């Protein structure tokens, strides 16, 4: 699994792009599988659900109302062949 954000230290009121991939046997980037990402927000948890295409799931996250300098964790899960695969990434607003 591979999970990352395009800017791990974004400024407030910006957008970041979250990307995730599930890699089979270290070689094959899987497509056509569901990806779910969750992260905390002021009002609870935020959720992005997408279908992975071209080997990558993509979500955008609005960086607002997060305290500067505090890490925001993101959990990414993929469902493949009756199993869930979980990974983590995150960002620290500036």
C-alpha positions as CSV (number, residue, x, y, z in Angstrom):
1,X,0.0,0.0,0.0
2,X,1.1,3.5,-0.7
3,X,-0.7,6.6,0.8
4,X,0.5,10.2,0.6
5,X,-0.6,13.9,0.4
6,X,0.8,16.3,-2.1
7,X,1.7,18.8,0.6
8,X,2.3,17.5,4.1
9,X,2.6,21.1,5.5
10,X,-0.1,23.1,3.7
11,X,-1.2,26.6,4.6
12,X,-4.6,27.3,6.1
13,X,-7.5,27.7,3.6
14,X,-5.8,25.6,0.9
15,X,-6.6,22.3,-0.7
16,X,-4.4,19.2,-0.6
17,X,-4.6,16.1,-2.7
18,X,-4.6,12.7,-1.0
19,X,-3.5,9.7,-3.1
20,X,-3.6,6.1,-2.3
21,X,-2.7,2.9,-4.1
22,X,-2.9,-0.8,-3.3
23,X,0.0,-2.7,-4.8
24,X,-0.2,-6.4,-5.3
25,X,3.1,-8.4,-5.0
26,X,5.0,-5.1,-5.1
27,X,4.4,-4.8,-8.9
28,X,0.7,-4.4,-9.8
29,X,-1.2,-1.2,-9.0
30,X,-4.8,-2.4,-8.5
31,X,-7.8,-0.6,-10.1
32,X,-11.5,-1.0,-9.8
33,X,-11.5,-1.4,-6.0
34,X,-13.0,0.9,-3.4
35,X,-10.9,3.3,-1.4
36,X,-12.1,5.1,1.8
37,X,-10.2,7.9,3.6
38,X,-11.2,9.4,6.9
39,X,-9.7,12.2,8.9
40,X,-10.9,14.3,11.9
41,X,-12.6,17.6,11.5
42,X,-14.0,20.1,14.0
43,X,-17.5,18.7,13.6
44,X,-16.5,15.0,13.7
45,X,-14.9,12.8,11.0
46,X,-14.7,13.5,7.3
47,X,-15.0,10.8,4.7
48,X,-14.0,10.4,1.1
49,X,-15.0,7.3,-0.8
50,X,-13.8,6.7,-4.4
51,X,-13.3,3.9,-6.8
52,X,-9.6,3.4,-7.6
53,X,-8.9,4.1,-11.3
54,X,-5.5,3.8,-13.1
55,X,-4.1,2.3,-9.9
56,X,-4.7,5.4,-7.7
57,X,-7.6,6.7,-5.6
58,X,-7.7,10.5,-5.2
59,X,-9.5,12.8,-2.7
60,X,-9.1,16.5,-2.1
61,X,-9.1,17.9,1.5
62,X,-10.0,21.4,2.4
63,X,-7.4,22.7,5.0
64,X,-9.5,24.9,7.2
65,X,-10.2,25.2,10.9
66,X,-7.2,23.1,11.9
67,X,-4.8,24.4,14.5
68,X,-1.4,25.3,13.0
69,X,1.4,22.9,13.9
70,X,-0.9,20.0,14.9
71,X,-0.7,16.8,12.9
72,X,-4.0,15.7,11.2
73,X,-4.0,11.9,10.7
74,X,-5.6,10.3,7.7
75,X,-6.6,6.6,7.6
76,X,-7.0,5.0,4.2
77,X,-8.6,1.6,3.6
78,X,-9.0,-0.5,0.5
79,X,-11.3,-3.5,0.0
80,X,-9.9,-6.2,-2.1
81,X,-10.7,-9.9,-2.3
82,X,-12.9,-9.9,0.8
83,X,-10.2,-8.2,2.9
84,X,-9.6,-4.7,4.2
85,X,-6.1,-3.1,3.8
86,X,-5.3,-0.1,5.9
87,X,-2.7,2.6,5.7
88,X,-2.0,6.0,7.2
89,X,-0.7,9.4,6.2
90,X,-1.5,12.9,7.3
91,X,-0.6,16.6,7.2
92,X,0.4,19.4,9.6
93,X,-1.3,22.8,8.7
94,X,0.9,25.9,8.9
